[in-house]
């Protein structure tokens, strides 16, 4: 089992939890481009990397919640969705 770092166990900040999956992914993609561009100084790179790690955790949580919700869909004999049990989305 991999050791979790402090940032992996810290709560996700409110400004990130308010983001939709799509908005968080867009910001994460922009961070990756900035870091790959190599034009960011060291301190800014560290801050961007930290923000990217939080955004990654948020996106993973959103994907996991969506997966759980899909798994809870109940289908009738004809294969039509009858009901869902909403997953607790953070």
N, CA, C and O atoms as a GROMACS GRO file, in nm:
protein
  360
    1UNK      N    1   0.084  -0.118   0.000
    1UNK     CA    2   0.000   0.000   0.000
    1UNK      C    3   0.088   0.124   0.000
    1UNK      O    4   0.184   0.134   0.077
    2UNK      N    5   0.056   0.218  -0.086
    2UNK     CA    6   0.135   0.342  -0.097
    2UNK      C    7   0.105   0.432   0.022
    2UNK      O    8  -0.008   0.441   0.069
    3UNK      N    9   0.209   0.497   0.069
    3UNK     CA   10   0.194   0.590   0.180
    3UNK      C   11   0.128   0.717   0.130
    3UNK      O   12   0.169   0.773   0.028
    4UNK      N   13   0.024   0.764   0.201
    4UNK     CA   14  -0.044   0.887   0.163
    4UNK      C   15   0.032   1.006   0.218
    4UNK      O   16   0.078   1.005   0.333
    5UNK      N   17   0.045   1.108   0.136
    5UNK     CA   18   0.109   1.230   0.182
    5UNK      C   19   0.006   1.317   0.250
    5UNK      O   20  -0.115   1.293   0.239
    6UNK      N   21   0.053   1.419   0.320
    6UNK     CA   22  -0.038   1.509   0.390
    6UNK      C   23  -0.138   1.571   0.295
    6UNK      O   24  -0.256   1.584   0.330
    7UNK      N   25  -0.094   1.610   0.174
    7UNK     CA   26  -0.185   1.674   0.079
    7UNK      C   27  -0.294   1.580   0.031
    7UNK      O   28  -0.401   1.625  -0.009
    8UNK      N   29  -0.268   1.448   0.033
    8UNK     CA   30  -0.368   1.351  -0.012
    8UNK      C   31  -0.476   1.329   0.093
    8UNK      O   32  -0.585   1.281   0.061
    9UNK      N   33  -0.447   1.362   0.218
    9UNK     CA   34  -0.545   1.341   0.324
    9UNK      C   35  -0.611   1.471   0.369
    9UNK      O   36  -0.711   1.466   0.442
   10UNK      N   37  -0.559   1.585   0.329
   10UNK     CA   38  -0.620   1.713   0.363
   10UNK      C   39  -0.753   1.728   0.291
   10UNK      O   40  -0.770   1.677   0.180
   11UNK      N   41  -0.848   1.798   0.353
   11UNK     CA   42  -0.974   1.824   0.283
   11UNK      C   43  -0.949   1.911   0.159
   11UNK      O   44  -0.857   1.993   0.157
   12UNK      N   45  -1.031   1.894   0.059
   12UNK     CA   46  -1.021   1.975  -0.062
   12UNK      C   47  -1.078   2.113  -0.032
   12UNK      O   48  -1.189   2.123   0.022
   13UNK      N   49  -1.005   2.220  -0.064
   13UNK     CA   50  -1.053   2.356  -0.034
   13UNK      C   51  -1.188   2.387  -0.100
   13UNK      O   52  -1.221   2.333  -0.206
   14UNK      N   53  -1.264   2.474  -0.036
   14UNK     CA   54  -1.398   2.510  -0.084
   14UNK      C   55  -1.397   2.566  -0.226
   14UNK      O   56  -1.489   2.539  -0.303
   15UNK      N   57  -1.294   2.644  -0.260
   15UNK     CA   58  -1.292   2.702  -0.395
   15UNK      C   59  -1.280   2.593  -0.502
   15UNK      O   60  -1.326   2.612  -0.614
   16UNK      N   61  -1.220   2.481  -0.467
   16UNK     CA   62  -1.207   2.371  -0.562
   16UNK      C   63  -1.333   2.285  -0.561
   16UNK      O   64  -1.381   2.243  -0.667
   17UNK      N   65  -1.388   2.258  -0.443
   17UNK     CA   66  -1.509   2.175  -0.438
   17UNK      C   67  -1.627   2.242  -0.509
   17UNK      O   68  -1.720   2.173  -0.552
   18UNK      N   69  -1.623   2.373  -0.522
   18UNK     CA   70  -1.730   2.444  -0.592
   18UNK      C   71  -1.720   2.428  -0.744
   18UNK      O   72  -1.815   2.458  -0.816
   19UNK      N   73  -1.605   2.381  -0.793
   19UNK     CA   74  -1.585   2.366  -0.937
   19UNK      C   75  -1.654   2.240  -0.990
   19UNK      O   76  -1.658   2.137  -0.924
   20UNK      N   77  -1.708   2.252  -1.109
   20UNK     CA   78  -1.759   2.134  -1.178
   20UNK      C   79  -1.640   2.050  -1.222
   20UNK      O   80  -1.526   2.097  -1.223
   21UNK      N   81  -1.667   1.926  -1.259
   21UNK     CA   82  -1.561   1.840  -1.309
   21UNK      C   83  -1.493   1.904  -1.430
   21UNK      O   84  -1.370   1.907  -1.439
   22UNK      N   85  -1.574   1.957  -1.521
   22UNK     CA   86  -1.520   2.016  -1.644
   22UNK      C   87  -1.433   2.138  -1.616
   22UNK      O   88  -1.328   2.155  -1.678
   23UNK      N   89  -1.477   2.222  -1.523
   23UNK     CA   90  -1.400   2.342  -1.490
   23UNK      C   91  -1.268   2.304  -1.422
   23UNK      O   92  -1.164   2.364  -1.450
   24UNK      N   93  -1.273   2.205  -1.334
   24UNK     CA   94  -1.151   2.160  -1.266
   24UNK      C   95  -1.054   2.098  -1.366
   24UNK      O   96  -0.934   2.122  -1.358
   25UNK      N   97  -1.104   2.020  -1.461
   25UNK     CA   98  -1.018   1.959  -1.562
   25UNK      C   99  -0.954   2.067  -1.650
   25UNK      O  100  -0.837   2.058  -1.685
   26UNK      N  101  -1.031   2.168  -1.686
   26UNK     CA  102  -0.978   2.276  -1.770
   26UNK      C  103  -0.865   2.349  -1.697
   26UNK      O  104  -0.762   2.380  -1.756
   27UNK      N  105  -0.885   2.376  -1.568
   27UNK     CA  106  -0.781   2.444  -1.491
   27UNK      C  107  -0.658   2.353  -1.477
   27UNK      O  108  -0.545   2.400  -1.486
   28UNK      N  109  -0.682   2.225  -1.454
   28UNK     CA  110  -0.571   2.130  -1.442
   28UNK      C  111  -0.492   2.122  -1.572
   28UNK      O  112  -0.369   2.118  -1.571
   29UNK      N  113  -0.561   2.118  -1.684
   29UNK     CA  114  -0.493   2.115  -1.814
   29UNK      C  115  -0.410   2.240  -1.837
   29UNK      O  116  -0.299   2.232  -1.891
   30UNK      N  117  -0.461   2.356  -1.795
   30UNK     CA  118  -0.386   2.482  -1.810
   30UNK      C  119  -0.260   2.478  -1.723
   30UNK      O  120  -0.154   2.526  -1.764
   31UNK      N  121  -0.271   2.422  -1.603
   31UNK     CA  122  -0.156   2.411  -1.514
   31UNK      C  123  -0.050   2.321  -1.577
   31UNK      O  124   0.068   2.354  -1.576
   32UNK      N  125  -0.093   2.208  -1.631
   32UNK     CA  126   0.002   2.116  -1.695
   32UNK      C  127   0.074   2.186  -1.810
   32UNK      O  128   0.195   2.172  -1.825
   33UNK      N  129   0.000   2.260  -1.891
   33UNK     CA  130   0.063   2.333  -2.002
   33UNK      C  131   0.165   2.434  -1.952
   33UNK      O  132   0.274   2.446  -2.008
   34UNK      N  133   0.129   2.506  -1.846
   34UNK     CA  134   0.222   2.606  -1.790
   34UNK      C  135   0.350   2.538  -1.739
   34UNK      O  136   0.460   2.585  -1.765
   35UNK      N  137   0.332   2.428  -1.668
   35UNK     CA  138   0.448   2.358  -1.613
   35UNK      C  139   0.534   2.296  -1.723
   35UNK      O  140   0.657   2.300  -1.716
   36UNK      N  141   0.470   2.239  -1.823
   36UNK     CA  142   0.544   2.179  -1.934
   36UNK      C  143   0.615   2.284  -2.018
   36UNK      O  144   0.717   2.255  -2.080
   37UNK      N  145   0.561   2.406  -2.021
   37UNK     CA  146   0.621   2.514  -2.098
   37UNK      C  147   0.756   2.556  -2.044
   37UNK      O  148   0.839   2.611  -2.117
   38UNK      N  149   0.779   2.532  -1.917
   38UNK     CA  150   0.908   2.563  -1.857
   38UNK      C  151   0.936   2.711  -1.837
   38UNK      O  152   1.050   2.748  -1.809
   39UNK      N  153   0.836   2.795  -1.850
   39UNK     CA  154   0.857   2.939  -1.836
   39UNK      C  155   0.815   2.991  -1.699
   39UNK      O  156   0.812   3.112  -1.678
   40UNK      N  157   0.783   2.900  -1.606
   40UNK     CA  158   0.738   2.940  -1.474
   40UNK      C  159   0.854   2.924  -1.376
   40UNK      O  160   0.925   2.823  -1.379
   41UNK      N  161   0.874   3.025  -1.290
   41UNK     CA  162   0.985   3.014  -1.195
   41UNK      C  163   0.956   2.906  -1.091
   41UNK      O  164   0.844   2.856  -1.082
   42UNK      N  165   1.056   2.871  -1.014
   42UNK     CA  166   1.048   2.757  -0.922
   42UNK      C  167   0.936   2.771  -0.820
   42UNK      O  168   0.858   2.678  -0.800
   43UNK      N  169   0.927   2.886  -0.754
   43UNK     CA  170   0.823   2.904  -0.653
   43UNK      C  171   0.684   2.895  -0.713
   43UNK      O  172   0.594   2.834  -0.654
   44UNK      N  173   0.665   2.955  -0.828
   44UNK     CA  174   0.535   2.947  -0.895
   44UNK      C  175   0.506   2.804  -0.940
   44UNK      O  176   0.392   2.759  -0.936
   45UNK      N  177   0.610   2.733  -0.983
   45UNK     CA  178   0.593   2.593  -1.025
   45UNK      C  179   0.545   2.507  -0.909
   45UNK      O  180   0.457   2.422  -0.925
   46UNK      N  181   0.602   2.530  -0.792
   46UNK     CA  182   0.561   2.454  -0.673
   46UNK      C  183   0.416   2.484  -0.639
   46UNK      O  184   0.339   2.393  -0.608
   47UNK      N  185   0.378   2.611  -0.645
   47UNK     CA  186   0.240   2.648  -0.616
   47UNK      C  187   0.144   2.587  -0.719
   47UNK      O  188   0.037   2.537  -0.684
   48UNK      N  189   0.182   2.592  -0.846
   48UNK     CA  190   0.099   2.533  -0.951
   48UNK      C  191   0.086   2.383  -0.934
   48UNK      O  192  -0.022   2.327  -0.950
   49UNK      N  193   0.196   2.317  -0.901
   49UNK     CA  194   0.195   2.173  -0.881
   49UNK      C  195   0.102   2.136  -0.766
   49UNK      O  196   0.026   2.039  -0.775
   50UNK      N  197   0.108   2.212  -0.658
   50UNK     CA  198   0.022   2.189  -0.542
   50UNK      C  199  -0.125   2.207  -0.579
   50UNK      O  200  -0.209   2.125  -0.542
   51UNK      N  201  -0.156   2.313  -0.652
   51UNK     CA  202  -0.294   2.337  -0.696
   51UNK      C  203  -0.339   2.225  -0.788
   51UNK      O  204  -0.452   2.178  -0.779
   52UNK      N  205  -0.252   2.182  -0.876
   52UNK     CA  206  -0.284   2.072  -0.967
   52UNK      C  207  -0.314   1.943  -0.894
   52UNK      O  208  -0.405   1.869  -0.933
   53UNK      N  209  -0.240   1.915  -0.787
   53UNK     CA  210  -0.264   1.794  -0.708
   53UNK      C  211  -0.403   1.798  -0.644
   53UNK      O  212  -0.472   1.697  -0.638
   54UNK      N  213  -0.443   1.915  -0.595
   54UNK     CA  214  -0.575   1.930  -0.535
   54UNK      C  215  -0.684   1.913  -0.641
   54UNK      O  216  -0.784   1.846  -0.618
   55UNK      N  217  -0.664   1.974  -0.757
   55UNK     CA  218  -0.760   1.961  -0.866
   55UNK      C  219  -0.773   1.816  -0.911
   55UNK      O  220  -0.883   1.769  -0.940
   56UNK      N  221  -0.662   1.744  -0.917
   56UNK     CA  222  -0.662   1.603  -0.955
   56UNK      C  223  -0.746   1.522  -0.856
   56UNK      O  224  -0.827   1.439  -0.896
   57UNK      N  225  -0.724   1.547  -0.726
   57UNK     CA  226  -0.804   1.476  -0.624
   57UNK      C  227  -0.952   1.505  -0.639
   57UNK      O  228  -1.035   1.416  -0.625
   58UNK      N  229  -0.985   1.630  -0.666
   58UNK     CA  230  -1.125   1.670  -0.684
   58UNK      C  231  -1.187   1.599  -0.803
   58UNK      O  232  -1.298   1.546  -0.794
   59UNK      N  233  -1.115   1.596  -0.914
   59UNK     CA  234  -1.166   1.528  -1.034
   59UNK      C  235  -1.183   1.379  -1.008
   59UNK      O  236  -1.283   1.320  -1.050
   60UNK      N  237  -1.088   1.317  -0.940
   60UNK     CA  238  -1.100   1.175  -0.908
   60UNK      C  239  -1.222   1.150  -0.820
   60UNK      O  240  -1.294   1.051  -0.840
   61UNK      N  241  -1.246   1.237  -0.722
   61UNK     CA  242  -1.362   1.221  -0.635
   61UNK      C  243  -1.491   1.234  -0.714
   61UNK      O  244  -1.586   1.158  -0.693
   62UNK      N  245  -1.496   1.331  -0.806
   62UNK     CA  246  -1.616   1.348  -0.890
   62UNK      C  247  -1.639   1.225  -0.977
   62UNK      O  248  -1.753   1.180  -0.990
   63UNK      N  249  -1.533   1.171  -1.036
   63UNK     CA  250  -1.546   1.051  -1.120
   63UNK      C  251  -1.590   0.931  -1.038
   63UNK      O  252  -1.674   0.853  -1.083
   64UNK      N  253  -1.536   0.915  -0.918
   64UNK     CA  254  -1.576   0.804  -0.832
   64UNK      C  255  -1.722   0.815  -0.792
   64UNK      O  256  -1.794   0.715  -0.791
   65UNK      N  257  -1.767   0.936  -0.760
   65UNK     CA  258  -1.907   0.957  -0.724
   65UNK      C  259  -1.999   0.926  -0.841
   65UNK      O  260  -2.104   0.864  -0.824
   66UNK      N  261  -1.959   0.968  -0.961
   66UNK     CA  262  -2.040   0.941  -1.080
   66UNK      C  263  -2.045   0.790  -1.106
   66UNK      O  264  -2.150   0.737  -1.143
   67UNK      N  265  -1.935   0.723  -1.088
   67UNK     CA  266  -1.930   0.579  -1.108
   67UNK      C  267  -2.021   0.507  -1.009
   67UNK      O  268  -2.094   0.415  -1.047
   68UNK      N  269  -2.018   0.550  -0.885
   68UNK     CA  270  -2.106   0.491  -0.784
   68UNK      C  271  -2.253   0.514  -0.819
   68UNK      O  272  -2.336   0.425  -0.801
   69UNK      N  273  -2.284   0.631  -0.868
   69UNK     CA  274  -2.423   0.663  -0.904
   69UNK      C  275  -2.468   0.576  -1.021
   69UNK      O  276  -2.580   0.525  -1.021
   70UNK      N  277  -2.382   0.557  -1.119
   70UNK     CA  278  -2.416   0.472  -1.234
   70UNK      C  279  -2.440   0.329  -1.188
   70UNK      O  280  -2.531   0.262  -1.237
   71UNK      N  281  -2.359   0.281  -1.095
   71UNK     CA  282  -2.374   0.145  -1.045
   71UNK      C  283  -2.505   0.126  -0.971
   71UNK      O  284  -2.552   0.012  -0.960
   72UNK      N  285  -2.565   0.233  -0.920
   72UNK     CA  286  -2.689   0.222  -0.844
   72UNK      C  287  -2.815   0.231  -0.931
   72UNK      O  288  -2.926   0.220  -0.880
   73UNK      N  289  -2.797   0.249  -1.061
   73UNK     CA  290  -2.914   0.257  -1.148
   73UNK      C  291  -2.980   0.120  -1.152
   73UNK      O  292  -2.915   0.018  -1.176
   74UNK      N  293  -3.112   0.119  -1.129
   74UNK     CA  294  -3.189  -0.004  -1.130
   74UNK      C  295  -3.265  -0.010  -1.262
   74UNK      O  296  -3.337   0.084  -1.296
   75UNK      N  297  -3.249  -0.120  -1.335
   75UNK     CA  298  -3.316  -0.134  -1.464
   75UNK      C  299  -3.432  -0.232  -1.452
   75UNK      O  300  -3.427  -0.326  -1.373
   76UNK      N  301  -3.538  -0.209  -1.533
   76UNK     CA  302  -3.649  -0.303  -1.537
   76UNK      C  303  -3.616  -0.416  -1.634
   76UNK      O  304  -3.507  -0.421  -1.689
   77UNK      N  305  -3.710  -0.507  -1.654
   77UNK     CA  306  -3.685  -0.624  -1.737
   77UNK      C  307  -3.657  -0.587  -1.883
   77UNK      O  308  -3.594  -0.664  -1.955
   78UNK      N  309  -3.704  -0.470  -1.926
   78UNK     CA  310  -3.680  -0.425  -2.064
   78UNK      C  311  -3.547  -0.351  -2.075
   78UNK      O  312  -3.509  -0.309  -2.184
   79UNK      N  313  -3.477  -0.335  -1.964
   79UNK     CA  314  -3.349  -0.266  -1.967
   79UNK      C  315  -3.359  -0.116  -1.951
   79UNK      O  316  -3.260  -0.045  -1.966
   80UNK      N  317  -3.479  -0.065  -1.920
   80UNK     CA  318  -3.497   0.078  -1.900
   80UNK      C  319  -3.468   0.116  -1.755
   80UNK      O  320  -3.504   0.043  -1.663
   81UNK      N  321  -3.403   0.230  -1.736
   81UNK     CA  322  -3.374   0.275  -1.600
   81UNK      C  323  -3.503   0.304  -1.527
   81UNK      O  324  -3.588   0.378  -1.576
   82UNK      N  325  -3.518   0.247  -1.410
   82UNK     CA  326  -3.638   0.268  -1.328
   82UNK      C  327  -3.614   0.375  -1.222
   82UNK      O  328  -3.697   0.463  -1.201
   83UNK      N  329  -3.502   0.365  -1.157
   83UNK     CA  330  -3.474   0.457  -1.047
   83UNK      C  331  -3.324   0.460  -1.023
   83UNK      O  332  -3.249   0.372  -1.065
   84UNK      N  333  -3.284   0.562  -0.955
   84UNK     CA  334  -3.145   0.568  -0.910
   84UNK      C  335  -3.144   0.601  -0.763
   84UNK      O  336  -3.237   0.662  -0.710
   85UNK      N  337  -3.040   0.560  -0.700
   85UNK     CA  338  -3.015   0.600  -0.562
   85UNK      C  339  -2.899   0.697  -0.570
   85UNK      O  340  -2.786   0.656  -0.594
   86UNK      N  341  -2.924   0.828  -0.549
   86UNK     CA  342  -2.816   0.924  -0.563
   86UNK      C  343  -2.701   0.893  -0.467
   86UNK      O  344  -2.721   0.864  -0.350
   87UNK      N  345  -2.581   0.900  -0.521
   87UNK     CA  346  -2.462   0.882  -0.438
   87UNK      C  347  -2.437   1.012  -0.361
   87UNK      O  348  -2.477   1.120  -0.406
   88UNK      N  349  -2.373   1.001  -0.248
   88UNK     CA  350  -2.335   1.121  -0.173
   88UNK      C  351  -2.221   1.186  -0.247
   88UNK      O  352  -2.109   1.135  -0.249
   89UNK      N  353  -2.249   1.301  -0.309
   89UNK     CA  354  -2.148   1.374  -0.385
   89UNK      C  355  -2.092   1.482  -0.295
   89UNK      O  356  -2.165   1.561  -0.234
   90UNK      N  357  -1.961   1.484  -0.290
   90UNK     CA  358  -1.892   1.580  -0.203
   90UNK      C  359  -1.891   1.715  -0.264
   90UNK      O  360  -1.838   1.809  -0.204
   0.00000   0.00000   0.00000
